[in-house]
Amino acid sequence: MLRKKSPTTYPVQFKFDVLKYKLRTGESFESVAIKFGIHEPPMIANWMRLWKKEGIEGFSKLKGRPSMSNKQKKKTSAKKLTKEQQLEK
């Protein structure tokens, strides 16, 4: 049975180094991917698009759904307090 690999997360500096190499040499995404051991060449094209759009800060953004936090619980308790205050008035 084949086991699914978990998605590889690359550090920001690694992504930036790959893009600098790609721009300096002008090699194809496939050859750059082979050189750096990246199994999905289109990923480099996505990094390039993100870098042109948002700069290096775009690499450090978290992906996926944000985790549940206490902020939502505080909001509901704050609403409850405002209702109680309204009743007191």
ZAMARLO-644783 format. One line per 10 residues: their letters; for each residue x, y, z negated of N, C-alpha, C, CB. Coordinates in pm, 1 decimal. Glycine has a CB too. Layout:
a	X,Y,Z,X,Y,Z,X,Y,Z,X,Y,Z ~ ...
//
This chain:
mlrkksptty	83.6,-117.1,0.0,0.0,0.0,0.0,89.0,124.7,0.0,-95.6,-0.9,-121.5 ~ 54.6,220.6,85.6,131.3,344.7,92.2,86.6,439.8,-18.1,115.6,411.4,230.5 ~ 182.0,500.1,-79.8,154.3,593.1,-188.2,159.9,735.7,-134.2,254.9,574.0,-305.0 ~ 60.9,817.2,-171.5,60.3,956.2,-128.6,164.3,1033.3,-206.7,-78.9,1019.2,-146.5 ~ 237.2,1117.3,-136.2,335.3,1202.0,-202.8,265.1,1326.1,-254.9,451.4,1240.0,-107.0 ~ 307.9,1370.9,-370.4,252.1,1495.8,-421.6,312.5,1610.6,-341.7,280.1,1512.6,-575.1 ~ 237.8,1718.2,-325.6,290.1,1829.8,-246.7,418.7,1885.8,-308.0,184.7,1940.7,-235.3 ~ 514.9,1913.4,-222.7,642.1,1967.4,-267.8,629.2,2118.1,-284.2,755.8,1932.1,-168.8 ~ 675.4,2167.9,-396.3,676.5,2311.4,-421.4,819.2,2360.9,-407.1,619.1,2345.3,-562.4 ~ 837.2,2456.9,-319.0,970.6,2509.6,-293.6,988.7,2641.7,-367.8,994.1,2528.5,-142.0
pvqfkfdvlk	1107.0,2663.2,-425.4,1133.2,2790.5,-494.5,1133.2,2909.1,-397.5,1267.9,2783.9,-568.1 ~ 1104.7,3026.1,-451.2,1098.9,3147.9,-370.0,1231.4,3171.3,-297.2,1064.5,3269.6,-458.0 ~ 1343.4,3155.5,-365.8,1473.8,3180.0,-304.6,1499.5,3083.9,-188.8,1584.7,3167.0,-409.2 ~ 1456.8,2957.9,-202.7,1473.3,2858.9,-96.1,1395.5,2902.7,28.0,1426.1,2718.8,-143.4 ~ 1271.1,2945.1,9.1,1188.6,2989.8,122.3,1255.2,3108.1,193.2,1046.0,3029.2,74.1 ~ 1305.4,3201.4,112.6,1369.5,3319.7,169.4,1495.3,3281.5,246.8,1403.9,3420.2,58.8 ~ 1573.7,3186.9,192.4,1694.7,3140.8,261.5,1661.5,3073.4,393.8,1773.0,3044.3,172.8 ~ 1555.1,2993.7,395.5,1512.3,2926.4,518.9,1474.4,3030.6,624.1,1392.4,2830.8,491.2 ~ 1398.2,3131.9,582.2,1356.5,3235.0,677.6,1474.6,3317.4,728.5,1253.7,3327.1,613.3 ~ 1568.8,3349.5,640.9,1687.9,3423.4,684.5,1765.0,3341.4,787.7,1779.0,3457.8,563.5
yklrtgesfe	1780.3,3211.6,764.1,1850.3,3124.0,858.5,1775.9,3121.1,992.5,1863.6,2980.2,800.4 ~ 1644.2,3107.5,985.9,1561.7,3100.9,1107.6,1577.7,3229.7,1188.4,1411.7,3077.7,1071.8 ~ 1571.9,3344.7,1121.0,1583.7,3472.6,1192.3,1724.3,3494.5,1246.1,1545.4,3588.1,1100.4 ~ 1825.9,3452.8,1169.9,1964.4,3473.5,1211.4,2001.2,3386.7,1331.6,2058.6,3444.1,1095.4 ~ 1957.4,3260.6,1330.6,1997.3,3167.6,1436.3,1899.0,3163.2,1553.2,2012.4,3029.5,1379.0 ~ 1772.3,3192.9,1527.6,1671.4,3184.6,1632.7,1634.0,3041.6,1669.1,1720.2,3255.8,1755.1 ~ 1671.3,2945.8,1584.7,1637.5,2805.8,1612.1,1487.0,2783.8,1597.1,1715.6,2711.0,1517.3 ~ 1439.7,2671.0,1650.3,1298.1,2638.1,1641.3,1262.4,2600.1,1498.1,1262.4,2523.6,1738.2 ~ 1132.5,2605.4,1468.3,1086.4,2567.2,1335.2,1121.9,2421.0,1305.2,934.4,2588.9,1323.0 ~ 1114.8,2336.5,1408.4,1144.3,2193.9,1389.7,1290.3,2172.0,1350.4,1112.5,2115.7,1517.8
svaikfgihe	1380.9,2239.3,1419.3,1521.9,2218.5,1389.1,1559.9,2278.7,1253.4,1608.5,2279.0,1499.3 ~ 1497.8,2390.2,1217.4,1522.9,2449.9,1085.8,1469.7,2356.8,977.1,1456.7,2590.8,1074.8 ~ 1353.6,2297.6,1001.3,1295.1,2204.7,904.0,1386.1,2083.8,883.0,1155.3,2158.5,950.5 ~ 1441.6,2031.3,990.4,1532.6,1916.4,979.3,1657.3,1955.8,900.1,1572.4,1863.8,1120.1 ~ 1712.8,2072.5,930.0,1833.9,2117.3,861.8,1813.1,2130.5,710.9,1879.8,2250.4,919.5 ~ 1696.0,2181.3,669.9,1670.2,2205.0,528.2,1592.8,2091.5,460.6,1594.4,2333.7,512.1 ~ 1561.5,1985.5,535.8,1493.3,1870.1,476.1,1346.9,1894.5,446.0,1562.5,1830.3,350.2 ~ 1283.3,1977.7,526.1,1140.7,2006.4,509.1,1064.7,1914.2,603.5,1107.4,2158.5,537.7 ~ 965.1,1842.9,550.2,895.4,1742.2,630.1,782.7,1799.8,715.0,840.1,1635.9,540.0 ~ 745.3,1925.6,691.6,636.1,1986.5,766.3,682.4,2118.9,828.2,513.4,2009.0,674.6
ppmianwmrl	729.3,2115.5,953.6,777.3,2238.8,1018.4,675.4,2352.8,1022.5,819.7,2207.6,1158.1 ~ 543.8,2325.2,1037.2,449.4,2438.2,1038.0,449.8,2517.4,907.2,309.1,2387.5,1065.3 ~ 497.3,2455.8,800.6,504.5,2525.5,673.1,597.2,2646.7,683.2,552.6,2430.2,562.6 ~ 703.6,2633.4,759.6,797.8,2744.9,776.3,729.3,2859.2,851.0,925.8,2698.7,852.6 ~ 647.8,2824.8,949.6,573.2,2927.8,1022.7,476.3,2999.3,928.3,496.1,2865.4,1142.4 ~ 414.9,2926.1,836.7,326.1,2987.7,738.1,404.0,3080.8,645.8,254.0,2879.8,655.8 ~ 522.2,3038.2,603.4,606.9,3123.4,518.7,642.2,3251.6,593.0,736.1,3048.3,476.4 ~ 674.1,3239.1,722.0,711.4,3354.5,803.5,594.3,3452.4,811.2,754.7,3309.9,945.6 ~ 475.3,3400.8,836.7,356.1,3484.7,846.7,329.5,3555.2,713.0,233.2,3399.8,888.6 ~ 340.6,3480.8,603.9,318.0,3536.8,471.2,422.2,3643.3,437.7,320.3,3426.0,366.0
wkkegiegfs	545.5,3618.0,472.7,654.6,3712.4,446.1,634.9,3842.7,523.9,790.2,3649.2,482.5 ~ 592.7,3831.2,650.6,570.0,3951.2,731.3,451.0,4032.2,678.1,546.1,3912.6,878.3 ~ 352.4,3961.4,622.7,231.9,4027.8,574.8,251.2,4089.0,435.7,116.2,3929.3,572.4 ~ 311.4,4014.0,341.8,315.7,4056.7,202.5,456.5,4074.0,146.2,242.0,3958.5,119.2 ~ 556.7,4041.4,225.1,693.5,4050.0,174.7,726.5,3931.6,85.0,714.1,4180.8,98.6 ~ 837.7,3940.4,16.3,883.5,3828.5,-66.3,790.9,3804.1,-185.2,1025.4,3854.6,-115.9 ~ 714.3,3905.4,-226.8,621.2,3888.5,-337.5,512.8,3786.3,-304.6,557.7,4021.9,-373.3 ~ 481.1,3771.3,-176.9,378.6,3675.0,-136.0,416.6,3531.9,-166.0,350.8,3688.9,10.2 ~ 547.0,3504.4,-176.3,592.1,3367.5,-204.3,564.5,3325.5,-348.3,740.6,3354.8,-175.5 ~ 555.8,3419.9,-439.0,542.3,3384.1,-579.3,397.5,3377.5,-625.8,617.1,3482.1,-663.5
klkgrpsmsn	303.8,3401.5,-535.6,162.9,3392.8,-573.2,125.1,3246.8,-597.6,72.5,3454.9,-463.5 ~ 40.9,3226.2,-696.6,-4.3,3091.5,-727.8,-116.7,3053.3,-634.1,-49.6,3080.7,-874.4 ~ -118.6,2926.2,-597.4,-223.6,2876.1,-510.8,-326.9,2803.2,-595.0,-166.1,2783.3,-401.8 ~ -442.4,2787.8,-538.8,-544.9,2708.0,-603.6,-636.2,2790.5,-693.3,-480.9,2598.9,-683.6 ~ -720.4,2718.6,-760.6,-819.1,2779.2,-847.9,-754.2,2819.4,-979.4,-936.2,2683.3,-872.4 ~ -783.6,2938.5,-1029.3,-725.3,2977.8,-1157.4,-781.5,2893.9,-1270.6,-750.4,3125.8,-1184.6 ~ -700.8,2872.7,-1372.5,-744.6,2790.5,-1483.5,-848.9,2864.0,-1566.1,-625.9,2750.5,-1570.5 ~ -930.6,2787.2,-1636.0,-1030.1,2846.0,-1724.5,-957.4,2910.4,-1841.2,-1132.9,2739.4,-1773.9 ~ -1000.2,3027.8,-1878.3,-933.2,3096.3,-1987.6,-1035.2,3141.8,-2091.2,-852.3,3216.1,-1935.1 ~ -985.9,3196.4,-2198.9,-1073.3,3246.0,-2304.4,-1140.4,3376.6,-2265.4,-995.0,3264.6,-2432.4
kqkkktsakk	-1097.5,3438.0,-2157.9,-1153.8,3564.8,-2115.7,-1303.7,3552.4,-2091.7,-1083.9,3614.5,-1989.9 ~ -1346.3,3442.9,-2028.8,-1488.1,3425.5,-2001.0,-1566.6,3408.2,-2130.4,-1510.3,3305.3,-1909.0 ~ -1510.8,3338.9,-2227.4,-1577.9,3320.0,-2355.1,-1592.2,3453.5,-2426.4,-1501.0,3219.8,-2442.9 ~ -1490.3,3538.0,-2418.0,-1495.0,3667.9,-2481.7,-1602.8,3754.5,-2418.1,-1359.1,3736.6,-2473.1 ~ -1618.8,3742.2,-2287.6,-1720.5,3821.2,-2219.3,-1859.1,3784.7,-2269.2,-1711.7,3801.0,-2067.9 ~ -1885.7,3654.8,-2286.3,-2017.9,3613.9,-2331.6,-2041.5,3659.8,-2474.9,-2033.9,3461.8,-2320.8 ~ -1940.4,3653.7,-2560.6,-1958.6,3699.7,-2697.8,-1975.3,3851.6,-2700.2,-1839.1,3656.8,-2786.1 ~ -1908.4,3922.0,-2609.0,-1924.0,4066.5,-2601.6,-2066.6,4102.4,-2559.7,-1822.0,4126.8,-2503.3 ~ -2122.4,4025.6,-2466.6,-2260.4,4050.0,-2425.7,-2354.2,4024.5,-2542.5,-2298.7,3961.3,-2305.3 ~ -2326.3,3922.3,-2619.2,-2409.0,3887.8,-2732.7,-2406.9,4000.8,-2835.5,-2361.8,3756.1,-2795.6
ltkeqqlek	-2290.2,4057.3,-2857.8,-2279.1,4167.1,-2952.4,-2356.6,4288.4,-2903.8,-2133.1,4203.4,-2975.0 ~ -2350.9,4315.7,-2775.5,-2422.7,4432.0,-2725.7,-2573.2,4410.9,-2738.2,-2384.4,4460.5,-2579.9 ~ -2622.3,4290.2,-2718.8,-2764.2,4261.9,-2735.2,-2805.3,4281.0,-2880.9,-2796.7,4119.1,-2688.2 ~ -2719.4,4231.8,-2972.1,-2749.2,4248.0,-3115.3,-2751.4,4395.7,-3152.4,-2645.2,4172.9,-3201.9 ~ -2658.7,4470.5,-3095.3,-2654.8,4613.1,-3124.5,-2782.0,4682.2,-3072.6,-2529.0,4677.3,-3061.9 ~ -2826.3,4637.8,-2957.4,-2949.3,4695.1,-2900.7,-3068.6,4664.0,-2989.9,-2974.1,4641.2,-2758.1 ~ -3072.3,4541.1,-3043.5,-3183.1,4503.4,-3131.4,-3179.5,4585.2,-3260.7,-3177.8,4352.5,-3163.5 ~ -3058.6,4610.5,-3311.1,-3045.1,4689.6,-3432.5,-3094.3,4832.3,-3411.3,-2900.1,4690.4,-3479.2 ~ -3069.1,4885.1,-3293.0,-3114.2,5021.2,-3262.5,-3265.2,5024.4,-3253.8,-3051.8,5072.2,-3130.9
//
